[in-house]
Amino acid sequence: MIFDTHAHYDSGAFNADRETVLASMPERGVALIVNPGCEIESSRAALSLAERFPFVWAAVGIHPEDMADLPPDGLETIRSLAGHEKCVAIGEVGLDYYWDTEHKEEQKKLFAEQLALAIELDLPVIVHDREAHADCLELVSAYPAARGVFHCFSGSAEMARELLRRGWYLGFDGPVTYKNARKALEVLEITPPERILVETDSPYMSPVPLRGKRNDSANLVYIILKIAEIKGLTPQEIERITWENGKRLFGIE
């Protein structure tokens, strides 16, 4: 059984066939999915999908790219949404210095507030870290009670070691299958199997041999194959281990 711990089925890329694609997942080997929100509307959409599909769970949060659209009571709304019985995390939250280098302090403030909220609610955090490695590490270090996963981890092996030491999980996506994936593979080599989560980030980042096409959770088989090759385990072992890891982190029975 495969657990896709990060997929955005609320994305407009699935508007034409969302219900059909999701309904097909169990017969294609995908038994659990976490759909993170990126702002209030998509967080509500994620919860709506989780209500309709028993194998889908939701996370709620404000992504740094969507910070400008946050209303004054936005965090209180996220707090309220997080009380839903199918919400298993605060996310997708974090820092993104690829798209926005002008509002770093505002991004850090919002990330810190959502880390504090996750601790208050005893929920894990799904962290987005794009070209903001030092500041992300500094912030999660300032909130040692926070726990969760660095989604599509792109930092160094040194940063990975520090996060692993602090109990964080690392998410691996399609890029581990790319030819230029040297850094991701170095991180994968040092990450214990019990700290690995597998993700698609659907509809984005399709793995080889489907790169450039719309991604969906069934494509996790290619990521699992690559992880198994690097870790010297069978795909079945990686599938089982990452299934158990995801259920443990997100508290899914």
C-alpha positions, -999 to +999 in steps of 0.1 A: +000+000+000+013+034-010+010+066+010+014+099-010+021+123+018+019+154-004-004+160-033-025+190-044-057+176-059-075+209-053-052+223-081-069+236-112-049+211-132-074+185-120-106+204-127-115+183-157-112+149-140-105+153-103-132+129-091-123+102-116-085+104-108-090+103-071-116+075-073-090+054-093-063+056-066-071+025-045-072+002-075-039+018-086-022+009-053-025+042-035-043+038-002-036+071+016-031+107+004-025+140+023-036+171+004-021+203+019-037+237+016-018+268+006-042+295+017-077+296+032-096+287+000-074+257-009-073+246+028-111+244+027-110+226-007-085+201+008-109+194+037-138+190+012-119+164-007-110+146+025-147+145+034-156+129+001-128+103-001-121+082+030-084+077+020-077+114+016-066+136+045-060+173+047-035+198+060-044+235+064-020+265+063-007+296+045+020+291+019+046+319+017+036+327-019+001+333-008+010+355+022-002+388+005-038+375+003-040+366+040-070+385+056-065+400+091-083+370+107-066+345+085-047+326+111-078+323+133-095+308+103-067+283+099-069+275+136-106+268+131-101+247+100-074+227+118-101+214+142-117+194+115-116+156+121-097+150+088-071+176+093-038+159+102-012+188+098-005+225+095+008+230+060+020+238+034+039+266+053+075+278+053+098+302+034+103+308-003+131+331-014+130+319-050+098+340-058+101+367-031+132+381-016+116+415-006+094+402+022+117+378+041+109+392+075+071+389+069+076+354+056+095+344+087+069+360+110+041+341+094+061+308+094+068+313+131+032+319+139+021+287+121+049+267+139+035+280+172+000+271+161+010+236+152+027+232+186-004+245+204-027+221+185-002+192+187-001+188+149+028+181+126+040+207+102+045+203+064+074+227+056+080+244+022+117+255+020+128+270-013+162+287-013+157+296+023+176+267+040+194+287+067+164+306+078+141+276+078+166+257+099+169+286+123+132+289+127+124+253+134+154+252+158+137+281+177+106+260+180+121+226+193+086+212+201+076+215+164+077+183+144+069+173+109+083+169+074+105+191+051+085+186+019+106+179-012+138+185+007+163+204-013+189+214+013+224+200+020+233+167+036+246+188+066+212+204+070+195+171+066+216+156+094+206+184+117+169+181+109+171+143+114+189+148+147+159+170+157+134+143+147+121+157+115+111+136+085+123+144+049+100+141+019+113+128-014+096+135-047+101+132-085+135+150-085+152+119-070+147+103-104+162+132-124+197+130-140+209+161-121+197+148-087+232+145-071+224+165-040+190+148-034+206+114-037+234+124-012+206+133+013+187+102+006+219+081+013+222+095+048+185+095+057+174+064+077+145+046+061+124+054+092+126+091+084+117+089+047+083+100+034+074+097-003+055+124-021+044+134-056+035+171-051+009+164-078+002+178-103+038+190-103+073+174-105+064+141-123+092+116-120+112+101-149+099+086-173+069+109-171+087+142-165+068+171-181+034+154-178+007+160-151+017+141-120-006+120-098-002+097-068+001+065-088+035+077-101+050+072-067+060+038-079+089+054-098+101+073-067+098+042-046+119+022-071+147+048-070+147+050-032+149+012-030+178+012-053+197+038-033+189+022+001+196-013-010+161-025-001+132-039-021+105-016-034+080-036-013+101-028+018+103+009+010+065+010+003+058-006+037+083+015+056+071+048+041+035+038+047+042+032+084+063+065+086+034+085+071+008+070+094+030+076+124+037+112+116+002+122+107-015+101+135-036+081+111-048+048+125 
